[in-house]
């Protein structure tokens, strides 16, 4: 089972993780030295003046912006210690500030969270801009200048008044970026695009801010080609951001450029070796590319991580299944169920039954399917007869399946009627709609739509011989069986096997 990382505003560096693709040069990026992962928390206001509360977040945000894009440090903003731990930071940056006669004094501690020990204390005096700059350079000597030197513009930015900030300093890129991000997050896409266009017409001081604004704008415009270019630029500018690289890998995966996706996942893991979602995803990328042994190595490493072994076993089963290695797939599915029967509520047993059937042992498959049904009975499953009928239909016994459905208790009547109607109906042949559905479906979950799309291609292949070749490619990778929850699931394997026979695929 795929452990997908959510698409969201990336915690590290503030880049928007969006659909796009990566330039190939990133796939061959040389290994990077270990990245320092900083969680920069708000600084406590101990001045006694509530009017200075805005500095609590402004000062650490300035320092983080100055560190963003460095190859060896990854600044993340955290609103609490709990959030800092979620970022898996190697260093927590926290502290306080005081004020006297208009001058600020910051006392900032660097803490090793693994040892719960303060490893360095930074004390700086001065106005906000100079103090934040000194803090950033104390954190890393390669820190860049903040993108304004105007104290009034910085104050407006710190208060969230981005329009005023850019009116004071029109090339203040952090303010433009904050304005665009705020509008995009509020759902005001049209206004966000307008402001982004205004920003990009300026000679902004921060190239990284410009790249992020461009990416947000092209994402909101839904211009895939421009978004791809923007994303490729951004990944080159943020080599320490494993989350951004992983997001790009997810894009390559969805675009079915599996070798590129695998290369990107490996790159992200070199930067962030503890990312279990990337380990799991790397296994699927390799499996989809047909590299079964590479998939096994990746998923075994994933399974060695705390708490991940049951899902790793299920993922191994799927990696072998999609490559037609049904004996190994069955073994891993059964091991996954034995390790954690509740993970898929018995679904691993059903997948093992399909694996046994596809290697030519229908009686043995029926035996495993019966174990699945008994397990579901123990869960007080109200649709057991339907599940049994779906199994019969999926394995080529449609008459028995229909008879089984007709014997179902009245409590299953509505479900039974829907299933019978589906079995009686014509298969959809809307080629463009199926292609669109296929393109937007994750490869690990595309079995049904990929099979339907291949069937539609074959049905029109007499008019266009190239359609058969496209259909043949779609049928090389075996679809993964579901966990027995979909009305359309029973159509997949009969149709898939019939198509392979028609196209003379072994």
N, C-alpha and C positions, 0 to 999 in steps of 0.2 A: 504494500500500500504506500502510495507516494505521500511523503510528509512535505507539503508545500509551504513555502514561506510566503506570507501575505505581501501583496503590493501595497505600499504606503509611502508616506514621506520617510525617507531613510533616516534612521536615527543618527548615523554617522555622517556629518558634513551637510545635512539638510538637503541632499539631492533628491529629486522626485524620481522614484522607481516606476517606470512606465513601460508600456510595450514599445519595443524598438529592436535594434540589432546592433551587434558589435563589429567594428572593423577587424579584419582577420589579424592585423598586427598584434592585437591584444592577446590573441590565443597563444602567441609565441613569446610573450613577455618573459624575460629571464626571472628566476626566483628573486624575491625581494627579501631584504633583511627583516628580522622580526619587527612588527609594527607596535609602537606604544599606543595603547588604546586609553585615551583620557576621557573620563566622565567629569565634566565641569559643571558643578552644581551652582545654584544661586548663592550669592554672597550675602551674609546676614547684615542688616542695617543696624548697627549699634551706635549710631550717631544721636539717637533720640529725636531725630527730625523726620516725621513721616513724609515730608515733601521730597525726601531723598530715596524713597522706597523704589522708585523706578531704576535706580542704579543697581539694585539687587540682581536684576536679570541683564541689564544693559552691559555692565562691566564684563561678566563672564561670556556674554554673547560676542562682544568685541574681540576678546582674546581667542575664542573659538574660531571666529571668522578669519583672524590673522594666521591661524594654524591650518586652516582647511586647504587641502590640495597638496600638502607635503607628502613625500614618498614614504616617510618612516614614522609618521605620527598621525593618529586618527582622532580628532577632537569630537566628542559627542556632548550635547547638552542634556542634563538630567535635572528634573525638578525635585527629585527626592533620592535618598540613599537606595531605596528599593528600585527606582528606575536605573540608578547607576549599576546595580548588580545585574539587572536585566541586559544592560549593554555589554556585560562581560568585560568591563574595563580592567586594565592592568594597573591603572592609577586613578584614584579619586582626587579631584581638585576642589577644595572647599575652604571657606574662611569667612571673614567679616571685614567691614570697613567702619571707620569713625570719621567725624568731621570736626575741624576746629579752625575758626577764623577763615572759613571758606575753603580750607585745604582738606583734601581727603587723605586718609591713611588706610592702606589695605594690608591685612595680615592673612596670608593664604597658605594653607597646609596642603602638602602632597602626601597622600596616604596610600600605602600598599594594602589593598583590600584582602589579599590572601593571608597576610600576617597581622592585619589590623594595627598597623604601625605607621606613625608619621615618619616619613623618610626625608622631608625637606620642608622648611618654612620660608616663605618669601614675604618680605616686608617692603612696601613701596609707598612713597608719598607723592602728591601732586594732584593736578586736575584729572578728570576722568580719562581723557584721551591719552595723556602721557602715562598715567598709572596702568591703564589696560595694556598699553604697548609694552611697558616694562614687564608686566606679568606674562604676556605672550612670549616675549624673548627669554624670560627666565624658564618658561616651560620648554622652549626650543629656540635655539639661536637662529634658525632659519625662518622664523616667523616673518610674515609679510606686513607691510604697513596697512593700517586700517584704511578704508576707502574714502574717508573724509578727514580733514584736519580742522574742520569748522565746528567749534564747540556747540554753536546754536543748532546746526544741522544734526549733530550727533544727539543732542538733547531731544529734538523732535522725533528722530528715529527711535530713541530709547522709550519715548512715550507712545510709540505706535502711530504717530502722525506722519506717515510716509509722504503724503502729498506736500506737506509743509517742508519736510526735510529736503525733498528734491527741488522745491522752489528756491530754497536757500543755496543748495549746492547741486546743480543740475547733473553732475557726473558722479554723484554719490551712489555707487552701484548697489551697496548693501540695502539702501533705502528703496531703490527700485525693485530689488528682488523681494524684499519684505512686502511691498505693496502688491506685487503680482501674486505672490504666494497666498496672501490673505484673501485676495479676490477669488483666486482659484478654489481655495478651501471653502469659501462661502457659497460656491456654486455660481458665481457671477462670471461665467466664462467669457461672455462678449466684452465686458469691461476689462477683464484680465488680459485678453488678447490686445485690446486697445492700448492699455498701459504698457504692456510688454513691447509693442511696436514702437511706442514713444521712447522707451528706454533704449532699445537697440539702435535707434537713430542717433543716440548720443555717443561720444567717445568715452564710454564708461571706464573707470579706473581699474575695476576688478575683472580680469578675464574669466575667472571661474564663475563669478556672479553672472556675467554675460552668458556663459554657456548654460547655466542653470535656467536663466530667464528664457533662452532660446528653446530649451527642451520643454519647459512648461508650455510655452506658446504653441509649439508644433504639436504637442500632445493634445492641447485643447482644440487646435484646428483639425486634428485627425488627419494630418498629412504624414503618411507613413514614411515616405522617402526622406522628407526633411527631418522628421523625428529620428530616423535611423542615423542620419549624419550628425545631428546634435548629440545623440547618445554616444556615438563613437568618439566625438570630441571630448565629451565629459569624462568618459572612462580613462582616456589618456591623461586628463588633468587631475584625476583623483585615484592614483594607483593604490593608495592604502585602503580605499573603501571597498572592502570585500562584499558588502551588501549590494553596492551598485553593480559590481561584476556579476554577482549571483543573479541580480535582476535581469541583466543582459543575457545570462545563460538561460534563464527561464524563457526569454523572448526567442532565443535561438531554438530552444527545445520546442516551443509551440509552433515555430516556423518549420520544424522538422529538419533542421540542419544539425543533426545529432552529433557528428564529430566536433563541430564548432562548440556546441553546448557543452560537451564533455571537457574540451580544453578550457573553457571558461570556468566550469566548476572546479577543475583542478587548480586554476589560477586563484580562485577565491579561497580555496582551502589552504594554499600556501600562505596567503595573507592571514587567514583566520582558521587555523587547524581544528578548532573546537566546534565548528558549525555543523551540527548533526544533520540539519535539513539539507545542506549542500552535499554531504556524504551520501545520503539516500538518493538525492536527485542525480548525482554523478552515476550511481549504479543504474538508474533507469536510462540515462543518456547513453551509456555504453551498451546497455541491452538493446535499446531501440536501434543503435547503430550496428547491431549484430556482433558486438565484441563481448561474448558471453563470459569469457574468463576475466576480462577487465571488470565487467559488471560484478562478478563474484567477489573479486578482491575488494572492490569499493564497498559492497554491501556487507561483507564480513567485517571490514573495519568499522562500518556503521554499527553493526551488531555488537561490537565490543564496547560501545559507549553505554553508560549507565541507563538502564531501563529501555533500551532500544532492541533487545534481541528478538522478542516476539515479532515485531514489525519487520525487522531485518529478514527473518526467516520467510515471512509472507512475501516480502519484496524479492527475495531470491527465487521463490517459487514462480513469481510473475516474470522475472527476467528469463528464466529457463522456458517457461510456457510460451512467451511471445516468440521465442526462437525455435519452437517445435521440439524442445528437449523435454518431453512429457514425463519420462521416468524421474528425472531429477526434480521437475516441478512438483510432482505428486509427493515426493519425499519431503521437500521443504514445506509444502502446505500442511502436511500431517504433523510435522515437527512444530510448526507455528501454532496449530490448534492445541497440541499437547502442552506447549509452553504457556499459552494464555487462551483458553477456550472462549473467553468473553470478548476478545479483541474485535472480532467480526461477527460475534454471536453465531458461530458455527459456519460462517461463510468460507473458511479455509477448507472445511470438509467438502463443501460443494465444489470448490475449485479443484480439489484433489480428485473428486469423482470425474470431472470433465477431463482432467489429465489422463486418468486411467482409461476412460472411454476412447480418447483420441490416440492412444497407443494400441488400440485394438482389443481391449478386454471389456466388453460391455457387461458381462455378469459381475466382474470385479468392480466395475464402476457403479452398478446398481447396489452392490453391497455397501460401498462407501456412501452413496446417496441415501441409503436407508439409515446409516449412522447419523447423517445430517438431519434427516427428518425426525429421528428419535431425539436428537439434541434440541431441535426446535420445539418438539412436543414438551420437553422439559421446561421450556420457556413459556409454555401456554400460548403458543402461536395460534391465532385464530384462523389462519388460512393454509393449513397443512395440505389439504386436498389440492388446492391451487398449486402449491409448490411442487407436489408430486406430479401433477399434470404438466407443468412447465418443464420439468426434467424429462418426462417422456417425449414431449414435443421437440425439445432441443436435441434429443438423441435420435431423432428420426422416426418416432413412433406416434405419428399424429392421430391415427384412429384411436389408439389406446388413450391418448391424452384427452381427446374430446369425450370419450366415454367416461373417463375419470372425472372430468369437470361436471358432466351431467349428473354424476352421483354425489356431488358435493352437497353438504348441508345448507339449509336455507340462509344461514348467516353469511355465507359467501356468495349469495346470489348476484349481487351487484357487480362484484369483482369478476365472477364467472362470465356474466353476460358481456362485460367489456372485453374479456380475453377472447371469448368465442367470436365476437364481432371483429376483433383485430385479425384473428386467424382467417376469417372469411373475406376480409377486405383485400383490395389490390395493393401491391407495394407502391409507395410513392416514387415517381420518376422525375421529379422536378430537379433537373441536373444542377441548375444554378443555385437553388436553395440548399441542396445537399452539399455542394462545394463550399458554400458559405458556412454551413454548420460544421463541416469537416475542418475548415481552416481555423475556426474559433474554439475547437475542442482540444483539450489536452491529449497528447499522444497516448498516455497511459490509460485514458478513458474513452478513446475514440472508436472502440471496436464496433459498436452498433452503427454509428453514422458512417464510418469508413466502409463497412460492408455494404450499407445501403447505397453509398456513393459509387462504389465499384459496380454494383448491380445496375445502377442507372447508366454508367459509362458503357457497360457491355450491351445494354439494351439499345443504345444508339450507335454502336460501333460499326454497323453496316453502312452508315452514312459517313463515318469518319474512322478509318482504320486505326488512326493514332489513339483513339479512345481505348482500344483493347490493351495497348501497351501501358497506358496510364493505369487501367484497372489491374493489370498484372502486378504492377509495382505496389499497389495498395494491398494486394493479397499475399505478399511475401511474408509480412509479419503477422503472426497469429493474434487474433483479438483475445483480450483477456476476459474470462468469464466474470460476470457480476456476482453479487452476493445474494441474488434471488429476490430483488425488490422491484423490478421493472416489468411492465406488461409487454414491452417489446423485446425483452431479453431472449425469449424463446425463439425468435425469428433469426437470430444472428448466426448460430452455427449451421443450421440447415442451409441457409442461403450462402454462407461463406464456403462450405464444402462443395455445394453445387457449382459455384463460380470457379473454384479451383479445378474441378473436374472439367468444366467447359473450356477452360483456358489451358488445360493439360499441365497444370502445376502439380508437382509431386508432393 
